[in-house]
């Protein structure tokens, strides 16, 4: 019997029997439309419909993330179908990752049964996923979840941990939600992709070290203006499918790939790195290091210098010196910081991640009060909490900048706070400094694009977004959608709508600006359909979200935006219940 690992999606229509009793022919027609749409969405996300049973749909996916995206897309498409707004069909979904048996075109076995049981536990419009699916997507998902704990299901002997999708996770500095699957670019001179370092141990501490050291390596290399460094989100995405340096070079348009492994062994660290040119797969440089753990960060500076020298031949000593940043005095602080980053990168995927991140960053600061990056990230995580103390956050950022005036994350976050306060001219030098210190960071480029759109300089926004997408062809949606905002600000409404429709998934912001652009084009019905879709996904959405989240130097831009959204049907804050 053939077997394979697959993510199983099971969905059915809630209240189907009642709908058939009320209007048999009409319901049958709607079900045919629903099935046609579902087949299209499954195909778009590289899935396969392998069975239908009345109102039930069963599909398989090789990628848990694609299965998740497909369920979201089907649910949102049904919610926005104007033809059936009186009583839209509501599906409930169950997703499970398991080893299944193949019988012709059908899949059978315990894994399919578990997916069906999980689906039956969901309420209309809900998407439930098993712990096996959640574990695969939690580091890359753009969605937030509620942990329902272990659930017992009929005829399933073991309890299954289940999570419910609750909404968007939001934009996170270290989270990956790629917008492209197969980028193709020409190779650039002096270009490099850093693959995430691997560790032979399943120990969580070892994985923290591997992830954190990789991020530091990319960050340090990004300071060399002569180097073109692709973002980690790009290389992490590639790791899911292809680790061959030649293939990485083709997909990302880079001439070199750096990969390796790291493992802590007692008081020492075993670090192995290999630099490969991507045309023929020839190893250009390799190094095995065995530093003491306390010496690791100094070793990072040395590794960066060696790689840069190999790629560029000769780098002036001033360039190398400029690429170095202040290190934490205590390695204990570094370890604590890595744990904070792990929770921060998971962002709003579950409710407690930001609070856990703040705790770990706080402990890193206690261990080393001069650790500027930890001070900055404490504020970045804390700003996502309802009880965030803005004044305390400002003090922490100021302390970070005092400790290390060349910490780009501190400048980026300080600029964001000034922008939130409407102090755009005070934000500007921090935006420019962050770009100067980290010119190869696509996230900082995208956040800069947001600033320039807010200041009425949207053409500069487009320039930074072009640069960001060259650096990272897998740029997350919350970065890519800044192009939609820039086009809206420029009054290029048709382009804004076309671009927004092509996004791989919709966020609150993308729907808001699409709807406002449609109103500006006098397409009120289409705008109302977008707002209906937004409210189905986020029922509590009102103009307060725009008032609190969108900031413009020219207040009239925000006033016009809110007016257009209310014309499209977005409730005012006082209308919410």
C-alpha positions as CSV (number, residue, x, y, z in Angstrom):
1,X,0.0,0.0,0.0
2,X,1.4,3.4,-1.0
3,X,1.6,6.0,1.7
4,X,2.6,9.7,1.9
5,X,2.7,12.6,4.3
6,X,-0.1,15.1,3.5
7,X,-2.0,18.0,5.0
8,X,-5.7,17.1,4.8
9,X,-8.4,19.8,4.6
10,X,-12.0,18.8,5.3
11,X,-14.8,21.3,5.0
12,X,-18.6,21.1,4.9
13,X,-21.5,23.6,4.7
14,X,-23.1,24.4,8.0
15,X,-26.8,23.9,8.1
16,X,-26.9,22.3,4.7
17,X,-29.9,20.1,5.4
18,X,-32.0,23.0,6.6
19,X,-31.0,25.1,3.5
20,X,-32.0,22.2,1.2
21,X,-35.4,21.9,3.0
22,X,-36.1,25.6,2.5
23,X,-34.9,25.9,-1.1
24,X,-33.7,22.6,-2.6
25,X,-33.0,23.8,-6.2
26,X,-31.5,27.1,-5.1
27,X,-29.3,25.5,-2.5
28,X,-28.1,22.9,-5.0
29,X,-27.2,25.7,-7.4
30,X,-25.3,27.5,-4.7
31,X,-23.5,24.3,-3.7
32,X,-22.3,23.9,-7.4
33,X,-21.0,27.4,-7.4
34,X,-19.3,26.8,-4.1
35,X,-17.7,23.6,-5.3
36,X,-16.4,25.3,-8.4
37,X,-14.9,28.2,-6.4
38,X,-13.4,25.7,-4.0
39,X,-11.7,23.7,-6.7
40,X,-10.2,26.9,-8.1
41,X,-8.8,28.0,-4.7
42,X,-7.4,24.5,-4.1
43,X,-5.7,24.5,-7.4
44,X,-4.3,28.1,-6.8
45,X,-2.7,26.9,-3.6
46,X,-1.2,23.7,-5.2
47,X,-3.7,21.3,-3.6
48,X,-5.8,18.5,-4.9
49,X,-9.5,17.8,-4.4
50,X,-9.7,14.1,-3.8
51,X,-13.2,13.6,-2.6
52,X,-16.6,15.2,-2.3
53,X,-19.6,13.8,-0.4
54,X,-22.7,15.9,-0.6
55,X,-21.7,19.1,1.0
56,X,-18.4,17.8,2.2
57,X,-15.1,18.6,0.5
58,X,-11.8,16.8,1.1
59,X,-8.4,18.1,-0.3
60,X,-4.8,17.3,0.2
61,X,-1.8,19.6,0.2
62,X,1.9,18.9,0.4
63,X,2.4,22.2,2.3
64,X,0.5,22.9,5.6
65,X,0.8,26.7,4.9
66,X,-0.9,26.3,1.5
67,X,-3.7,24.3,3.1
68,X,-4.1,27.1,5.7
69,X,-4.2,29.8,3.0
70,X,-6.7,27.8,1.0
71,X,-9.1,27.6,3.9
72,X,-8.8,31.3,4.6
73,X,-9.3,32.2,0.9
74,X,-12.4,29.9,0.6
75,X,-14.0,31.4,3.7
76,X,-13.4,35.0,2.7
77,X,-14.5,34.5,-0.9
78,X,-17.8,33.0,0.3
79,X,-18.3,35.9,2.7
80,X,-17.8,38.5,0.0
81,X,-20.1,36.8,-2.6
82,X,-22.7,39.6,-3.3
83,X,-25.0,37.1,-5.0
84,X,-25.8,35.4,-1.7
85,X,-25.4,38.1,0.9
86,X,-28.9,37.4,2.4
87,X,-27.6,34.1,3.8
88,X,-24.1,33.2,2.5
89,X,-22.9,29.7,2.8
90,X,-20.7,29.1,5.8
91,X,-18.2,26.4,5.8
92,X,-16.4,24.9,8.8
93,X,-12.9,23.6,8.3
94,X,-10.6,21.0,9.8
95,X,-6.9,20.7,8.9
96,X,-4.6,17.8,10.0
97,X,-1.1,16.7,9.0
98,X,-0.6,13.0,8.9
99,X,0.8,9.9,7.1
100,X,-2.1,8.6,4.9
101,X,-2.7,5.7,2.7
102,X,-3.2,6.1,-1.1
103,X,-6.0,4.1,-2.8
104,X,-6.2,5.2,-6.4
105,X,-7.2,8.9,-6.4
106,X,-8.5,8.6,-2.8
107,X,-6.7,9.0,0.5
108,X,-7.8,6.9,3.5
109,X,-6.7,6.2,7.0
110,X,-6.6,7.6,10.5
111,X,-5.2,10.9,9.4
112,X,-8.2,11.6,7.2
113,X,-10.6,10.6,10.0
114,X,-8.9,12.9,12.5
115,X,-9.2,15.9,10.1
116,X,-12.9,15.1,9.7
117,X,-13.4,15.0,13.5
118,X,-11.6,18.3,14.0
119,X,-13.8,19.8,11.3
120,X,-17.0,18.6,12.9
121,X,-16.0,20.4,16.2
122,X,-15.7,23.8,14.5
123,X,-18.5,26.3,14.4
124,X,-19.8,27.9,11.1
125,X,-17.0,30.0,9.6
126,X,-14.4,28.6,11.9
127,X,-11.1,27.0,10.9
128,X,-9.6,24.4,13.3
129,X,-6.1,23.0,12.9
130,X,-4.4,20.2,14.7
131,X,-1.2,20.6,16.7
132,X,0.7,18.9,13.9
133,X,-0.3,21.6,11.4
134,X,0.2,24.4,13.9
135,X,3.8,23.2,14.7
136,X,4.7,23.4,11.0
137,X,3.3,26.9,10.3
138,X,3.6,28.7,13.6
139,X,6.9,30.4,12.7
140,X,5.7,31.5,9.3
141,X,2.0,32.1,9.5
142,X,0.4,35.5,9.0
143,X,-2.6,34.4,11.2
144,X,-3.3,34.3,14.9
145,X,-4.6,31.3,16.8
146,X,-6.3,30.4,20.1
147,X,-5.1,27.3,21.8
148,X,-8.1,25.1,22.5
149,X,-6.0,22.5,24.3
150,X,-6.2,18.7,23.8
151,X,-9.6,17.5,22.5
152,X,-11.1,14.1,22.7
153,X,-13.0,12.9,19.5
154,X,-15.3,10.0,18.9
155,X,-13.4,6.8,17.9
156,X,-10.0,8.5,18.2
157,X,-8.0,6.9,21.0
158,X,-5.6,9.8,21.7
159,X,-6.5,13.4,22.5
160,X,-5.5,15.9,19.8
161,X,-4.4,19.4,20.4
162,X,-6.5,21.8,18.4
163,X,-6.1,25.5,17.6
164,X,-8.7,27.9,16.2
165,X,-7.8,30.6,13.7
166,X,-8.8,34.0,15.2
167,X,-7.5,36.6,12.7
168,X,-4.4,38.3,11.4
169,X,-1.1,38.0,13.4
170,X,0.0,41.4,12.1
171,X,3.4,42.5,10.9
172,X,6.4,41.1,12.6
173,X,10.1,41.8,12.1
174,X,11.3,38.2,12.1
175,X,8.2,36.4,10.8
176,X,8.1,35.0,7.3
177,X,5.0,35.2,5.1
178,X,6.4,35.0,1.6
179,X,4.5,36.6,-1.3
180,X,6.3,34.7,-4.1
181,X,7.1,31.1,-4.7
182,X,9.3,31.1,-7.8
183,X,11.2,34.3,-8.2
184,X,13.7,34.5,-11.0
185,X,16.3,37.3,-11.1
186,X,19.7,37.9,-12.7
187,X,22.7,37.4,-10.6
188,X,24.1,40.6,-9.1
189,X,27.8,41.3,-8.4
190,X,29.0,40.9,-4.9
191,X,25.7,39.2,-3.9
192,X,25.2,36.7,-1.1
193,X,22.5,34.5,0.4
194,X,23.0,33.2,3.9
195,X,21.1,29.9,4.6
196,X,19.9,29.4,8.1
197,X,22.6,27.6,10.1
198,X,21.6,24.1,11.1
199,X,22.2,22.2,14.3
200,X,22.4,18.4,14.7
201,X,20.5,18.6,18.0
202,X,16.8,18.8,18.6
203,X,17.5,20.7,21.8
204,X,15.5,24.0,21.9
205,X,18.5,25.9,23.2
206,X,20.6,24.8,20.3
207,X,17.9,26.0,17.8
208,X,17.8,29.4,19.5
209,X,21.5,29.7,19.1
210,X,21.4,28.7,15.4
211,X,18.6,31.1,14.6
212,X,20.0,34.0,16.5
213,X,23.6,33.6,15.2
214,X,22.2,33.4,11.6
215,X,20.3,36.6,12.1
216,X,23.3,38.3,13.6
217,X,25.5,37.1,10.7
218,X,23.0,38.5,8.1
219,X,22.7,41.7,10.1
220,X,26.5,42.2,10.2
221,X,27.1,41.4,6.6
222,X,24.2,43.8,5.6
223,X,26.3,46.7,7.0
224,X,28.8,46.3,4.1
225,X,27.6,48.7,1.4
226,X,29.5,46.8,-1.3
227,X,27.7,43.6,-0.6
228,X,24.2,42.6,-1.7
229,X,22.7,40.4,1.0
230,X,19.3,38.7,0.5
231,X,16.9,38.6,3.4
232,X,16.5,35.5,5.7
233,X,12.9,35.2,4.8
234,X,14.0,34.3,1.2
235,X,16.5,31.7,2.2
236,X,14.2,30.2,4.9
237,X,11.5,29.7,2.3
238,X,14.0,28.0,0.0
239,X,15.0,25.6,2.7
240,X,11.5,24.1,2.5
241,X,12.2,22.9,-1.0
242,X,15.8,23.2,-2.3
243,X,19.1,23.6,-0.5
244,X,21.4,23.3,-3.6
245,X,23.5,26.4,-3.8
246,X,23.2,26.5,-7.6
247,X,19.4,26.5,-7.3
248,X,19.5,29.1,-4.6
249,X,21.6,31.3,-6.9
250,X,19.1,30.9,-9.8
251,X,16.1,31.7,-7.6
252,X,17.6,34.6,-5.7
253,X,20.0,36.0,-8.2
254,X,23.1,35.7,-6.0
255,X,26.6,34.7,-6.9
256,X,27.5,33.2,-3.5
257,X,25.8,31.1,-0.8
258,X,26.9,30.8,2.7
259,X,25.7,27.8,4.7
260,X,26.9,25.9,7.7
261,X,26.2,24.4,11.1
262,X,26.5,25.5,14.8
263,X,26.4,23.6,18.0
264,X,27.2,24.4,21.6
265,X,29.2,21.7,23.4
266,X,29.8,22.5,27.0
267,X,31.6,25.8,27.2
268,X,32.6,25.9,23.6
269,X,30.8,26.3,20.2
270,X,31.5,24.3,17.1
271,X,30.9,26.5,14.1
272,X,31.3,25.3,10.5
273,X,30.8,27.6,7.5
274,X,31.1,27.1,3.7
275,X,31.0,29.8,1.0
276,X,30.0,28.4,-2.4
277,X,29.8,30.2,-5.8
278,X,26.5,29.4,-7.4
279,X,27.5,29.1,-11.1
280,X,29.3,25.8,-10.8
281,X,28.8,25.0,-7.1
282,X,32.5,25.4,-6.3
283,X,33.5,25.9,-2.7
284,X,35.3,29.3,-2.5
285,X,36.1,29.3,1.3
286,X,35.3,27.1,4.3
287,X,36.2,27.4,8.0
288,X,35.7,25.4,11.1
289,X,35.8,27.3,14.4
290,X,35.7,26.1,17.9
291,X,35.5,29.2,20.0
292,X,34.6,29.5,23.7
293,X,31.0,30.5,24.1
294,X,32.1,33.8,25.7
295,X,34.2,34.5,22.6
296,X,31.4,33.8,20.1
297,X,30.4,37.4,19.2
298,X,34.0,38.4,18.7
299,X,34.3,35.4,16.4
300,X,31.3,36.7,14.5
301,X,33.2,40.0,13.6
302,X,36.1,37.9,12.4
303,X,33.9,35.6,10.3
304,X,32.2,38.6,8.7
305,X,35.5,40.3,7.8
306,X,36.8,37.0,6.2
307,X,33.7,36.5,4.1
308,X,33.6,40.1,3.0
309,X,37.3,40.0,2.1
310,X,36.8,36.8,0.1
311,X,34.0,38.3,-1.9
312,X,35.4,41.7,-2.5
313,X,39.1,41.0,-2.6
314,X,40.1,44.0,-0.6
315,X,37.9,45.9,1.8
316,X,39.3,49.0,3.4
317,X,39.8,48.7,7.2
318,X,37.4,51.7,7.7
319,X,34.6,49.6,6.0
320,X,35.3,46.7,8.3
321,X,35.3,49.0,11.4
322,X,32.1,50.6,10.4
323,X,30.5,47.2,10.1
324,X,31.1,46.3,13.7
325,X,28.5,47.2,16.3
326,X,28.7,47.2,20.0
327,X,28.3,43.7,21.6
328,X,26.6,42.8,24.8
329,X,29.0,42.5,27.6
330,X,27.4,39.3,28.9
331,X,26.7,36.2,26.8
332,X,24.0,35.4,29.2
333,X,22.3,38.5,28.0
334,X,22.7,37.4,24.5
335,X,21.1,34.0,25.2
336,X,18.2,35.8,26.9
337,X,17.8,38.1,23.9
338,X,17.6,35.1,21.6
339,X,14.8,33.7,23.6
340,X,13.0,37.0,23.4
341,X,13.4,37.1,19.6
342,X,11.9,33.6,19.3
343,X,8.7,34.8,21.0
344,X,8.7,38.1,19.1
345,X,9.0,36.4,15.8
346,X,5.9,34.4,16.6
347,X,4.2,37.8,17.3
348,X,0.5,37.6,17.5
349,X,0.2,33.9,16.5
350,X,-0.9,33.2,20.0
351,X,-1.9,35.8,22.6
352,X,1.0,35.3,25.1
353,X,4.0,35.6,22.6
354,X,4.6,39.3,23.0
355,X,4.3,39.1,26.8
356,X,6.9,36.3,26.8
357,X,9.1,38.3,24.5
358,X,9.0,41.3,26.8
359,X,9.9,39.1,29.8
360,X,12.9,37.7,28.0
361,X,14.1,41.0,26.7
362,X,13.7,42.4,30.2
363,X,15.9,39.7,31.6
364,X,18.5,40.4,29.0
365,X,18.5,44.0,30.0
366,X,18.9,43.1,33.6
367,X,21.9,41.0,32.7
368,X,23.4,43.8,30.6
369,X,21.8,47.2,30.9
370,X,23.9,48.5,28.0
371,X,22.5,46.0,25.5
372,X,20.9,48.4,23.0
373,X,19.3,45.8,20.8
374,X,17.5,44.2,23.7
375,X,16.2,47.6,24.9
376,X,14.9,48.4,21.4
377,X,13.2,45.0,21.0
378,X,11.6,45.3,24.5
379,X,9.8,48.4,23.2
380,X,9.0,46.8,19.8
381,X,7.3,43.8,21.5
382,X,5.7,45.8,24.3
383,X,4.1,48.2,21.8
384,X,1.8,45.4,20.7
385,X,0.3,45.0,24.2
386,X,-2.9,46.7,25.4
387,X,-1.2,47.9,28.6
388,X,1.9,49.3,26.8
389,X,3.3,52.4,28.5
390,X,4.4,54.7,25.7
391,X,6.4,57.0,27.9
392,X,8.4,54.1,29.4
393,X,8.9,52.8,25.8
394,X,10.3,56.1,24.7
395,X,12.7,56.1,27.7
396,X,13.9,52.6,26.8
397,X,14.6,53.6,23.2
398,X,16.5,56.7,24.3
399,X,18.6,54.5,26.6
400,X,19.3,52.2,23.7
401,X,20.4,55.0,21.5
402,X,22.6,56.3,24.3
403,X,24.2,52.9,24.7
404,X,24.7,52.4,21.0
405,X,24.0,55.3,18.6
406,X,24.6,52.9,15.7
407,X,21.8,50.5,16.5
408,X,19.5,50.6,13.4
409,X,16.6,48.8,15.1
410,X,16.6,51.5,17.8
411,X,16.5,54.3,15.2
412,X,13.7,52.5,13.3
413,X,11.6,52.1,16.4
414,X,12.2,55.7,17.6
415,X,11.1,56.9,14.2
416,X,7.9,54.8,14.4
417,X,7.1,56.3,17.8
418,X,7.6,59.8,16.5
419,X,5.4,59.0,13.5
420,X,2.7,57.7,15.8
421,X,2.9,60.9,17.8
422,X,2.6,63.0,14.6
423,X,6.1,64.3,14.9
424,X,7.3,63.6,11.4
425,X,10.2,66.0,11.2
426,X,11.6,64.4,14.4
427,X,11.1,61.0,12.9
428,X,12.9,61.8,9.7
429,X,16.6,61.8,11.0
430,X,16.0,58.4,12.6
431,X,14.5,56.9,9.4
432,X,17.5,58.2,7.5
433,X,20.0,56.9,10.1
434,X,18.4,53.4,10.1
435,X,18.7,53.3,6.3
436,X,22.3,54.5,6.5
437,X,23.3,51.9,9.2
438,X,21.5,48.9,7.6
439,X,21.1,49.6,3.8
440,X,20.5,45.9,3.0
441,X,17.6,45.3,5.4
442,X,14.4,45.0,3.4
443,X,12.2,45.4,6.5
444,X,13.8,48.7,7.4
445,X,13.4,49.7,3.7
446,X,9.6,48.9,3.9
447,X,9.1,50.7,7.1
448,X,10.9,53.7,5.6
449,X,8.4,53.5,2.7
450,X,5.6,53.8,5.1
451,X,7.2,56.9,6.6
452,X,7.6,58.6,3.2
453,X,4.0,57.9,2.1
454,X,2.9,59.4,5.4
455,X,4.9,62.6,4.6
456,X,3.5,62.9,1.1
457,X,6.7,61.7,-0.5
458,X,5.2,58.5,-1.9
459,X,7.5,58.4,-4.9
460,X,10.4,57.9,-2.5
461,X,8.3,55.1,-1.0
462,X,8.1,53.3,-4.3
463,X,11.9,53.6,-4.7
464,X,12.5,52.0,-1.3
465,X,10.0,49.2,-2.0
466,X,11.7,48.5,-5.3
467,X,15.0,48.2,-3.4
468,X,13.4,46.0,-0.7
469,X,12.0,43.6,-3.2
470,X,15.4,43.3,-5.0
471,X,16.8,42.4,-1.6
472,X,14.1,40.0,-0.7
473,X,12.0,38.4,-3.5
474,X,9.9,36.7,-0.7
475,X,9.0,40.0,1.0
476,X,6.1,39.5,3.5
477,X,2.7,40.9,2.5
478,X,2.8,43.5,5.3
479,X,5.8,45.0,3.6
480,X,4.6,44.5,0.0
481,X,1.2,46.2,0.8
482,X,3.1,49.5,1.4
483,X,3.1,49.8,-2.4
484,X,-0.7,49.8,-2.3
485,X,-0.6,52.6,0.2
486,X,1.9,54.6,-1.8
487,X,-0.2,54.3,-5.0
488,X,-3.2,55.4,-3.1
489,X,-1.4,58.5,-1.7
490,X,-0.2,59.3,-5.2
491,X,-3.8,59.2,-6.5
492,X,-3.0,56.3,-8.8
493,X,-6.2,54.5,-7.7
494,X,-6.6,52.1,-10.6
495,X,-3.1,50.8,-10.0
496,X,-3.7,50.6,-6.3
497,X,-6.8,48.4,-6.8
498,X,-5.1,46.2,-9.4
499,X,-2.1,45.7,-7.1
500,X,-4.2,45.0,-4.0
501,X,-6.2,42.3,-5.8
502,X,-3.0,40.5,-6.7
503,X,-1.7,40.2,-3.1
504,X,-1.5,36.5,-2.1
505,X,-3.8,37.2,0.9
506,X,-5.6,40.2,2.2
507,X,-5.0,42.1,5.4
508,X,-7.2,44.7,7.1
509,X,-4.9,47.4,5.7
510,X,-5.0,46.1,2.1
511,X,-8.8,45.9,2.1
512,X,-9.1,49.4,3.6
513,X,-7.0,51.0,1.0
514,X,-8.5,49.0,-1.8
515,X,-12.0,50.0,-0.7
516,X,-11.0,53.7,-0.4
517,X,-9.4,53.6,-3.9
518,X,-12.6,52.1,-5.3
519,X,-14.7,54.9,-3.7
520,X,-12.3,57.4,-5.3
521,X,-13.0,55.8,-8.6
522,X,-16.8,56.0,-7.9
523,X,-17.1,52.3,-7.8
524,X,-19.2,52.2,-4.6
525,X,-20.7,48.7,-5.0
526,X,-17.3,47.2,-5.4
527,X,-15.9,49.2,-2.4
528,X,-18.8,47.9,-0.3
529,X,-18.1,44.4,-1.3
530,X,-14.5,44.8,-0.1
531,X,-15.6,46.3,3.2
532,X,-18.2,43.4,3.7
533,X,-15.3,41.0,3.1
534,X,-13.2,42.9,5.7
535,X,-16.0,42.8,8.3
536,X,-16.5,39.1,7.8
537,X,-12.8,38.5,8.5
538,X,-12.7,41.1,11.4
539,X,-16.2,41.8,12.7
540,X,-14.9,44.4,15.2
541,X,-13.3,46.6,12.5
542,X,-14.3,50.3,12.6
543,X,-12.9,53.6,11.6
544,X,-11.1,53.6,14.9
545,X,-8.6,51.2,13.5
546,X,-7.8,53.8,10.8
547,X,-7.7,56.7,13.2
548,X,-5.3,54.8,15.5
549,X,-3.2,53.1,12.9
550,X,-2.8,55.4,9.9
551,X,-0.7,58.6,10.4
552,X,-0.2,61.4,7.9
553,X,1.6,64.7,8.2
554,X,-1.4,66.2,6.3
555,X,-4.4,65.5,8.4
556,X,-6.7,65.9,5.4
557,X,-5.4,62.7,3.9
558,X,-6.6,60.7,6.9
559,X,-9.9,62.6,7.0
560,X,-10.5,61.8,3.3
561,X,-9.5,58.2,3.8
562,X,-12.0,57.8,6.7
563,X,-14.8,59.6,4.7
564,X,-14.3,57.2,1.8
565,X,-14.4,54.2,4.0
566,X,-17.6,55.2,5.7
567,X,-19.2,55.7,2.3
568,X,-18.1,52.1,1.6
569,X,-19.9,50.9,4.7
570,X,-17.1,50.8,7.3
571,X,-18.8,51.5,10.7
572,X,-17.7,54.5,12.8
573,X,-16.2,53.8,16.2
574,X,-19.5,54.7,17.9
575,X,-21.4,52.2,15.8
576,X,-19.5,49.2,17.0
577,X,-21.1,46.9,19.5
